[in-house]
């Protein structure tokens, strides 16, 4: 198994299972923003992020749109958790 922050398992043209991994979500987004990484018609078998399987099914051609939404949800959840410490002790 390939190690990385994001691991994508897909079926190639010969229906052989292959994996590609990325150590950074931004690198993955950049790789799939163009059309040279993998053909759009390849079927995605699974996607994992930090070892957790993500709920994506479909073709490589739809994967970039999913990644954009996933990245945005991560950014939103991270910004919500980063409440400054002093906010909990503000005067009322």
N, CA, C and O atoms as CSV, one atom per row, in Angstrom:
chain,resi,resn,atom,element,x,y,z
A,1,UNK,N,N,0.835,-1.186,0.000
A,1,UNK,CA,C,0.000,0.000,0.000
A,1,UNK,C,C,0.877,1.247,0.000
A,1,UNK,O,O,1.933,1.275,0.633
A,2,UNK,N,N,0.437,2.261,-0.706
A,2,UNK,CA,C,1.153,3.513,-0.795
A,2,UNK,C,C,0.868,4.352,0.440
A,2,UNK,O,O,-0.270,4.411,0.905
A,3,UNK,N,N,1.900,5.004,0.975
A,3,UNK,CA,C,1.727,5.857,2.138
A,3,UNK,C,C,1.599,7.305,1.694
A,3,UNK,O,O,2.224,7.718,0.717
A,4,UNK,N,N,0.801,8.063,2.400
A,4,UNK,CA,C,0.637,9.477,2.122
A,4,UNK,C,C,-0.560,10.015,2.862
A,4,UNK,O,O,-1.356,9.255,3.414
A,5,UNK,N,N,-0.687,11.311,2.872
A,5,UNK,CA,C,-1.830,11.950,3.514
A,5,UNK,C,C,-3.116,11.576,2.786
A,5,UNK,O,O,-4.138,11.280,3.404
A,6,UNK,N,N,-3.038,11.599,1.454
A,6,UNK,CA,C,-4.180,11.214,0.614
A,6,UNK,C,C,-3.739,10.048,-0.265
A,6,UNK,O,O,-2.722,10.127,-0.953
A,7,UNK,N,N,-4.508,8.977,-0.236
A,7,UNK,CA,C,-4.218,7.809,-1.077
A,7,UNK,C,C,-5.446,7.547,-1.941
A,7,UNK,O,O,-6.552,7.349,-1.436
A,8,UNK,N,N,-5.231,7.549,-3.239
A,8,UNK,CA,C,-6.288,7.315,-4.215
A,8,UNK,C,C,-6.047,5.958,-4.862
A,8,UNK,O,O,-4.974,5.710,-5.414
A,9,UNK,N,N,-7.038,5.086,-4.797
A,9,UNK,CA,C,-6.972,3.779,-5.446
A,9,UNK,C,C,-7.953,3.806,-6.610
A,9,UNK,O,O,-9.111,4.189,-6.442
A,10,UNK,N,N,-7.495,3.402,-7.785
A,10,UNK,CA,C,-8.314,3.469,-8.989
A,10,UNK,C,C,-8.047,2.266,-9.884
A,10,UNK,O,O,-7.082,1.527,-9.685
A,11,UNK,N,N,-8.919,2.082,-10.875
A,11,UNK,CA,C,-8.735,1.028,-11.873
A,11,UNK,C,C,-8.198,1.655,-13.152
A,11,UNK,O,O,-8.772,2.610,-13.674
A,12,UNK,N,N,-7.089,1.111,-13.655
A,12,UNK,CA,C,-6.520,1.646,-14.893
A,12,UNK,C,C,-7.242,1.071,-16.120
A,12,UNK,O,O,-8.263,0.398,-15.982
A,13,UNK,N,N,-6.720,1.332,-17.293
A,13,UNK,CA,C,-7.362,0.902,-18.537
A,13,UNK,C,C,-7.469,-0.625,-18.655
A,13,UNK,O,O,-8.330,-1.140,-19.368
A,14,UNK,N,N,-6.588,-1.338,-17.951
A,14,UNK,CA,C,-6.605,-2.800,-17.972
A,14,UNK,C,C,-7.384,-3.377,-16.788
A,14,UNK,O,O,-7.335,-4.579,-16.527
A,15,UNK,N,N,-8.106,-2.501,-16.073
A,15,UNK,CA,C,-8.892,-2.877,-14.896
A,15,UNK,C,C,-8.003,-3.405,-13.770
A,15,UNK,O,O,-8.442,-4.195,-12.934
A,16,UNK,N,N,-6.762,-2.960,-13.762
A,16,UNK,CA,C,-5.821,-3.310,-12.705
A,16,UNK,C,C,-5.855,-2.202,-11.651
A,16,UNK,O,O,-5.808,-1.017,-11.978
A,17,UNK,N,N,-5.938,-2.607,-10.386
A,17,UNK,CA,C,-5.999,-1.641,-9.297
A,17,UNK,C,C,-4.630,-0.992,-9.100
A,17,UNK,O,O,-3.610,-1.672,-8.993
A,18,UNK,N,N,-4.635,0.322,-9.057
A,18,UNK,CA,C,-3.414,1.109,-8.866
A,18,UNK,C,C,-3.642,2.126,-7.760
A,18,UNK,O,O,-4.781,2.449,-7.421
A,19,UNK,N,N,-2.534,2.633,-7.195
A,19,UNK,CA,C,-2.628,3.663,-6.169
A,19,UNK,C,C,-1.683,4.805,-6.475
A,19,UNK,O,O,-0.607,4.624,-7.046
A,20,UNK,N,N,-2.117,5.977,-6.077
A,20,UNK,CA,C,-1.284,7.168,-6.146
A,20,UNK,C,C,-1.504,7.905,-4.832
A,20,UNK,O,O,-2.621,7.950,-4.318
A,21,UNK,N,N,-0.438,8.479,-4.293
A,21,UNK,CA,C,-0.584,9.165,-3.010
A,21,UNK,C,C,0.028,10.557,-3.069
A,21,UNK,O,O,0.894,10.851,-3.893
A,22,UNK,N,N,-0.449,11.394,-2.172
A,22,UNK,CA,C,0.012,12.772,-2.048
A,22,UNK,C,C,0.236,13.068,-0.575
A,22,UNK,O,O,-0.561,12.677,0.278
A,23,UNK,N,N,1.330,13.762,-0.284
A,23,UNK,CA,C,1.655,14.109,1.093
A,23,UNK,C,C,0.999,15.405,1.539
A,23,UNK,O,O,1.113,15.799,2.700
A,24,UNK,N,N,0.313,16.064,0.617
A,24,UNK,CA,C,-0.244,17.377,0.906
A,24,UNK,C,C,-1.530,17.546,0.103
A,24,UNK,O,O,-1.566,17.214,-1.082
A,25,UNK,N,N,-2.570,18.050,0.727
A,25,UNK,CA,C,-3.847,18.237,0.037
A,25,UNK,C,C,-3.714,19.244,-1.107
A,25,UNK,O,O,-4.335,19.078,-2.156
A,26,UNK,N,N,-2.910,20.280,-0.906
A,26,UNK,CA,C,-2.715,21.268,-1.964
A,26,UNK,C,C,-2.039,20.662,-3.191
A,26,UNK,O,O,-2.381,21.003,-4.323
A,27,UNK,N,N,-1.083,19.765,-2.968
A,27,UNK,CA,C,-0.422,19.088,-4.097
A,27,UNK,C,C,-1.405,18.210,-4.861
A,27,UNK,O,O,-1.351,18.122,-6.087
A,28,UNK,N,N,-2.295,17.567,-4.129
A,28,UNK,CA,C,-3.315,16.725,-4.755
A,28,UNK,C,C,-4.269,17.588,-5.589
A,28,UNK,O,O,-4.600,17.243,-6.724
A,29,UNK,N,N,-4.700,18.700,-5.019
A,29,UNK,CA,C,-5.582,19.622,-5.755
A,29,UNK,C,C,-4.907,20.112,-7.028
A,29,UNK,O,O,-5.528,20.156,-8.090
A,30,UNK,N,N,-3.639,20.478,-6.919
A,30,UNK,CA,C,-2.904,20.956,-8.081
A,30,UNK,C,C,-2.780,19.869,-9.152
A,30,UNK,O,O,-2.919,20.146,-10.344
A,31,UNK,N,N,-2.521,18.644,-8.724
A,31,UNK,CA,C,-2.377,17.537,-9.675
A,31,UNK,C,C,-3.659,17.280,-10.451
A,31,UNK,O,O,-3.612,16.959,-11.639
A,32,UNK,N,N,-4.806,17.420,-9.790
A,32,UNK,CA,C,-6.069,17.119,-10.453
A,32,UNK,C,C,-6.756,18.350,-11.039
A,32,UNK,O,O,-7.844,18.235,-11.603
A,33,UNK,N,N,-6.146,19.510,-10.916
A,33,UNK,CA,C,-6.741,20.712,-11.503
A,33,UNK,C,C,-6.570,20.731,-13.016
A,33,UNK,O,O,-7.328,21.401,-13.718
A,34,UNK,N,N,-5.589,20.007,-13.518
A,34,UNK,CA,C,-5.386,19.873,-14.956
A,34,UNK,C,C,-5.906,18.529,-15.416
A,34,UNK,O,O,-6.545,17.806,-14.650
A,35,UNK,N,N,-5.639,18.199,-16.644
A,35,UNK,CA,C,-6.159,16.929,-17.161
A,35,UNK,C,C,-5.031,15.981,-17.553
A,35,UNK,O,O,-5.206,15.136,-18.431
A,36,UNK,N,N,-3.890,16.114,-16.915
A,36,UNK,CA,C,-2.755,15.277,-17.293
A,36,UNK,C,C,-2.402,14.211,-16.264
A,36,UNK,O,O,-1.561,13.355,-16.538
A,37,UNK,N,N,-3.027,14.239,-15.081
A,37,UNK,CA,C,-2.669,13.289,-14.032
A,37,UNK,C,C,-3.124,11.874,-14.382
A,37,UNK,O,O,-2.301,10.966,-14.497
A,38,UNK,N,N,-4.409,11.690,-14.550
A,38,UNK,CA,C,-5.000,10.397,-14.925
A,38,UNK,C,C,-6.184,10.658,-15.842
A,38,UNK,O,O,-6.815,11.710,-15.741
A,39,UNK,N,N,-6.499,9.731,-16.729
A,39,UNK,CA,C,-7.676,9.917,-17.583
A,39,UNK,C,C,-8.965,10.031,-16.771
A,39,UNK,O,O,-9.140,9.337,-15.769
A,40,UNK,N,N,-9.853,10.899,-17.206
A,40,UNK,CA,C,-11.126,11.138,-16.522
A,40,UNK,C,C,-11.994,9.886,-16.411
A,40,UNK,O,O,-12.824,9.786,-15.508
A,41,UNK,N,N,-11.809,8.940,-17.316
A,41,UNK,CA,C,-12.684,7.767,-17.358
A,41,UNK,C,C,-12.305,6.675,-16.360
A,41,UNK,O,O,-13.071,5.728,-16.182
A,42,UNK,N,N,-11.155,6.776,-15.707
A,42,UNK,CA,C,-10.755,5.749,-14.736
A,42,UNK,C,C,-11.696,5.759,-13.536
A,42,UNK,O,O,-12.080,6.820,-13.044
A,43,UNK,N,N,-12.056,4.582,-13.077
A,43,UNK,CA,C,-12.948,4.423,-11.927
A,43,UNK,C,C,-12.158,4.512,-10.625
A,43,UNK,O,O,-11.125,3.861,-10.471
A,44,UNK,N,N,-12.652,5.321,-9.692
A,44,UNK,CA,C,-12.037,5.413,-8.362
A,44,UNK,C,C,-12.577,4.268,-7.510
A,44,UNK,O,O,-13.790,4.088,-7.402
A,45,UNK,N,N,-11.685,3.504,-6.911
A,45,UNK,CA,C,-12.063,2.407,-6.031
A,45,UNK,C,C,-12.232,2.926,-4.605
A,45,UNK,O,O,-13.214,2.610,-3.932
A,46,UNK,N,N,-11.264,3.727,-4.150
A,46,UNK,CA,C,-11.349,4.312,-2.809
A,46,UNK,C,C,-10.421,5.508,-2.692
A,46,UNK,O,O,-9.462,5.662,-3.448
A,47,UNK,N,N,-10.742,6.352,-1.714
A,47,UNK,CA,C,-9.909,7.508,-1.382
A,47,UNK,C,C,-9.787,7.538,0.130
A,47,UNK,O,O,-10.779,7.410,0.847
A,48,UNK,N,N,-8.569,7.708,0.605
A,48,UNK,CA,C,-8.408,7.846,2.056
A,48,UNK,C,C,-7.637,9.114,2.369
A,48,UNK,O,O,-6.764,9.546,1.617
A,49,UNK,N,N,-7.991,9.695,3.506
A,49,UNK,CA,C,-7.339,10.901,4.008
A,49,UNK,C,C,-6.943,10.634,5.449
A,49,UNK,O,O,-7.794,10.378,6.300
A,50,UNK,N,N,-5.652,10.694,5.715
A,50,UNK,CA,C,-5.113,10.375,7.045
A,50,UNK,C,C,-5.585,9.008,7.525
A,50,UNK,O,O,-5.893,8.830,8.704
A,51,UNK,N,N,-5.642,8.045,6.611
A,51,UNK,CA,C,-6.023,6.679,6.959
A,51,UNK,C,C,-7.512,6.412,7.029
A,51,UNK,O,O,-7.919,5.262,7.190
A,52,UNK,N,N,-8.337,7.443,6.913
A,52,UNK,CA,C,-9.788,7.286,6.966
A,52,UNK,C,C,-10.350,7.273,5.537
A,52,UNK,O,O,-10.007,8.132,4.724
A,53,UNK,N,N,-11.198,6.314,5.241
A,53,UNK,CA,C,-11.804,6.220,3.919
A,53,UNK,C,C,-12.835,7.330,3.745
A,53,UNK,O,O,-13.689,7.543,4.606
A,54,UNK,N,N,-12.743,8.034,2.618
A,54,UNK,CA,C,-13.686,9.109,2.304
A,54,UNK,C,C,-14.842,8.564,1.474
A,54,UNK,O,O,-14.671,7.596,0.733
A,55,UNK,N,N,-16.013,9.176,1.591
A,55,UNK,CA,C,-17.199,8.673,0.880
A,55,UNK,C,C,-17.281,9.160,-0.557
A,55,UNK,O,O,-18.254,9.812,-0.935
A,56,UNK,N,N,-16.271,8.852,-1.365
A,56,UNK,CA,C,-16.325,9.238,-2.778
A,56,UNK,C,C,-16.433,7.997,-3.637
A,56,UNK,O,O,-15.679,7.041,-3.461
A,57,UNK,N,N,-17.370,8.014,-4.564
A,57,UNK,CA,C,-17.465,6.983,-5.591
A,57,UNK,C,C,-17.633,7.700,-6.916
A,57,UNK,O,O,-18.335,8.708,-6.997
A,58,UNK,N,N,-17.009,7.198,-7.926
A,58,UNK,CA,C,-17.149,7.828,-9.233
A,58,UNK,C,C,-15.888,7.718,-10.049
A,58,UNK,O,O,-15.024,6.877,-9.801
A,59,UNK,N,N,-15.808,8.589,-11.025
A,59,UNK,CA,C,-14.691,8.602,-11.971
A,59,UNK,C,C,-13.667,9.666,-11.570
A,59,UNK,O,O,-13.973,10.589,-10.816
A,60,UNK,N,N,-12.469,9.518,-12.081
A,60,UNK,CA,C,-11.411,10.495,-11.844
A,60,UNK,C,C,-11.875,11.886,-12.273
A,60,UNK,O,O,-11.530,12.879,-11.632
A,61,UNK,N,N,-12.645,11.961,-13.340
A,61,UNK,CA,C,-13.134,13.250,-13.840
A,61,UNK,C,C,-13.983,14.014,-12.837
A,61,UNK,O,O,-14.079,15.238,-12.920
A,62,UNK,N,N,-14.599,13.317,-11.896
A,62,UNK,CA,C,-15.421,13.961,-10.867
A,62,UNK,C,C,-14.661,14.176,-9.559
A,62,UNK,O,O,-15.171,14.817,-8.639
A,63,UNK,N,N,-13.462,13.649,-9.479
A,63,UNK,CA,C,-12.708,13.677,-8.239
A,63,UNK,C,C,-12.261,15.092,-7.853
A,63,UNK,O,O,-12.273,15.437,-6.671
A,64,UNK,N,N,-11.874,15.903,-8.818
A,64,UNK,CA,C,-11.406,17.262,-8.514
A,64,UNK,C,C,-12.503,18.080,-7.823
A,64,UNK,O,O,-12.239,18.777,-6.844
A,65,UNK,N,N,-13.714,17.993,-8.330
A,65,UNK,CA,C,-14.829,18.730,-7.723
A,65,UNK,C,C,-15.035,18.274,-6.272
A,65,UNK,O,O,-15.276,19.093,-5.386
A,66,UNK,N,N,-14.939,16.981,-6.045
A,66,UNK,CA,C,-15.056,16.450,-4.687
A,66,UNK,C,C,-13.920,16.988,-3.801
A,66,UNK,O,O,-14.150,17.377,-2.656
A,67,UNK,N,N,-12.697,17.006,-4.341
A,67,UNK,CA,C,-11.561,17.505,-3.574
A,67,UNK,C,C,-11.742,18.965,-3.169
A,67,UNK,O,O,-11.413,19.345,-2.045
A,68,UNK,N,N,-12.263,19.777,-4.077
A,68,UNK,CA,C,-12.501,21.192,-3.776
A,68,UNK,C,C,-13.476,21.306,-2.606
A,68,UNK,O,O,-13.230,22.072,-1.674
A,69,UNK,N,N,-14.564,20.565,-2.642
A,69,UNK,CA,C,-15.554,20.604,-1.564
A,69,UNK,C,C,-14.962,20.079,-0.258
A,69,UNK,O,O,-15.227,20.633,0.809
A,70,UNK,N,N,-14.176,19.031,-0.335
A,70,UNK,CA,C,-13.544,18.455,0.843
A,70,UNK,C,C,-12.562,19.451,1.457
A,70,UNK,O,O,-12.540,19.637,2.674
A,71,UNK,N,N,-11.759,20.083,0.621
A,71,UNK,CA,C,-10.799,21.077,1.090
A,71,UNK,C,C,-11.514,22.233,1.775
A,71,UNK,O,O,-11.076,22.700,2.826
A,72,UNK,N,N,-12.609,22.697,1.189
A,72,UNK,CA,C,-13.367,23.799,1.779
A,72,UNK,C,C,-13.958,23.407,3.130
A,72,UNK,O,O,-13.959,24.209,4.064
A,73,UNK,N,N,-14.457,22.181,3.233
A,73,UNK,CA,C,-15.024,21.744,4.517
A,73,UNK,C,C,-13.936,21.638,5.585
A,73,UNK,O,O,-14.184,21.944,6.751
A,74,UNK,N,N,-12.729,21.206,5.196
A,74,UNK,CA,C,-11.618,21.167,6.149
A,74,UNK,C,C,-11.241,22.564,6.613
A,74,UNK,O,O,-11.011,22.795,7.800
A,75,UNK,N,N,-11.182,23.486,5.671
A,75,UNK,CA,C,-10.830,24.867,6.022
A,75,UNK,C,C,-11.888,25.476,6.944
A,75,UNK,O,O,-11.554,26.186,7.893
A,76,UNK,N,N,-13.160,25.198,6.662
A,76,UNK,CA,C,-14.231,25.722,7.515
A,76,UNK,C,C,-14.163,25.131,8.919
A,76,UNK,O,O,-14.318,25.851,9.906
A,77,UNK,N,N,-13.932,23.826,9.011
A,77,UNK,CA,C,-13.889,23.201,10.332
A,77,UNK,C,C,-12.654,23.657,11.107
A,77,UNK,O,O,-12.715,23.794,12.329
A,78,UNK,N,N,-11.546,23.890,10.427
A,78,UNK,CA,C,-10.345,24.378,11.105
A,78,UNK,C,C,-10.521,25.804,11.587
A,78,UNK,O,O,-10.028,26.149,12.661
A,79,UNK,N,N,-11.209,26.644,10.829
A,79,UNK,CA,C,-11.390,28.032,11.249
A,79,UNK,C,C,-12.353,28.119,12.428
A,79,UNK,O,O,-12.227,29.017,13.260
A,80,UNK,N,N,-13.308,27.204,12.510
A,80,UNK,CA,C,-14.238,27.195,13.635
A,80,UNK,C,C,-13.545,26.763,14.919
A,80,UNK,O,O,-13.902,27.235,15.998
A,81,UNK,N,N,-12.565,25.878,14.824
A,81,UNK,CA,C,-11.867,25.385,15.999
A,81,UNK,C,C,-10.809,26.354,16.506
A,81,UNK,O,O,-10.358,26.224,17.644
A,82,UNK,N,N,-10.415,27.294,15.713
A,82,UNK,CA,C,-9.338,28.195,16.099
A,82,UNK,C,C,-9.867,29.455,16.765
A,82,UNK,O,O,-9.435,30.561,16.437
A,83,UNK,N,N,-10.783,29.300,17.685
A,83,UNK,CA,C,-11.288,30.427,18.457
A,83,UNK,C,C,-10.186,30.868,19.416
A,83,UNK,O,O,-9.654,30.052,20.169
A,84,UNK,N,N,-9.845,32.145,19.390
A,84,UNK,CA,C,-8.775,32.610,20.281
A,84,UNK,C,C,-9.106,32.317,21.742
A,84,UNK,O,O,-10.260,32.399,22.163
A,85,UNK,N,N,-8.089,31.981,22.489
A,85,UNK,CA,C,-8.232,31.633,23.891
A,85,UNK,C,C,-8.917,32.745,24.682
A,85,UNK,O,O,-9.739,32.468,25.554
A,86,UNK,N,N,-8.584,33.999,24.385
A,86,UNK,CA,C,-9.128,35.120,25.138
A,86,UNK,C,C,-10.629,35.289,24.940
A,86,UNK,O,O,-11.282,35.915,25.776
A,87,UNK,N,N,-11.197,34.755,23.866
A,87,UNK,CA,C,-12.645,34.891,23.622
A,87,UNK,C,C,-13.467,34.203,24.696
A,87,UNK,O,O,-14.599,34.607,24.962
A,88,UNK,N,N,-12.915,33.171,25.316
A,88,UNK,CA,C,-13.658,32.448,26.337
A,88,UNK,C,C,-13.746,33.225,27.650
A,88,UNK,O,O,-14.556,32.891,28.515
A,89,UNK,N,N,-12.916,34.260,27.800
A,89,UNK,CA,C,-12.877,35.009,29.049
A,89,UNK,C,C,-13.206,36.481,28.858
A,89,UNK,O,O,-12.809,37.318,29.669
A,90,UNK,N,N,-13.918,36.797,27.811
A,90,UNK,CA,C,-14.261,38.208,27.563
A,90,UNK,C,C,-15.297,38.692,28.566
A,90,UNK,O,O,-16.088,37.911,29.096
A,91,UNK,N,N,-15.276,39.988,28.812
A,91,UNK,CA,C,-16.242,40.574,29.749
A,91,UNK,C,C,-17.590,40.732,29.073
A,91,UNK,O,O,-17.680,40.910,27.859
A,92,UNK,N,N,-18.617,40.663,29.869
A,92,UNK,CA,C,-19.967,40.834,29.331
A,92,UNK,C,C,-20.629,42.001,29.961
A,92,UNK,O,O,-21.776,42.309,29.638
